[in-house]
Amino acid sequence: MLNHNQKILFCVTGMSPAVVTETLYALTQKKEFIPDAIYVATTAQGKNT
């Protein structure tokens, strides 16, 4: 069943995957946005780092 109130974090990253972790950490520290799901898109080059 689809939940229309689900909080989703969609990140796009390339050669610096640490940006995803840093973003998630910053969001959870303020407790304003804690995602229910995280999706990450990357480049082929970023996938291999």
N, C-alpha and C positions, 0 to 999 in steps of 0.2 A: 504494500500500500504506500502511496506517495504521501510524504509529509511536507506540506507547503510551508511549514514553520522551521524547517531544518536550516541551520546556519552552515554554509559551505565556504571554505577558504580555497580559492583557486589561485595557484601560484605559477608564474612563468619564470623559468630560470635557465641559465646557460652554463657558463663555466664557474659560477659561484653558487653551488647548492646550499651553502651555509646561510644564504639569505632566507631560505624557507624556515630554518630553525630560528633564526633571529627574529623574523616576523612573528612567528607563532609565540615565541617567548614574550615579545613586547605586547602582543594582544592579550595574553593571559595575565600579565602583570597588572594591567588596568582593569581587568575583569569585565570589560565592556563587550567583548566579543570572544566567546570561546566556541570554536567551530565543532559541529557534529561530524563533519567529514572534511577531508583535505584531499585535493586533487592537484597534481603537479604535472606541468608540461615542460619539457626540456628539448634541447637540440640533440642531435645524434652525437655531437662532440661532447656535450655536457653529460650525456648518459654514460660515457666511458671514463669520466673523471672520478 
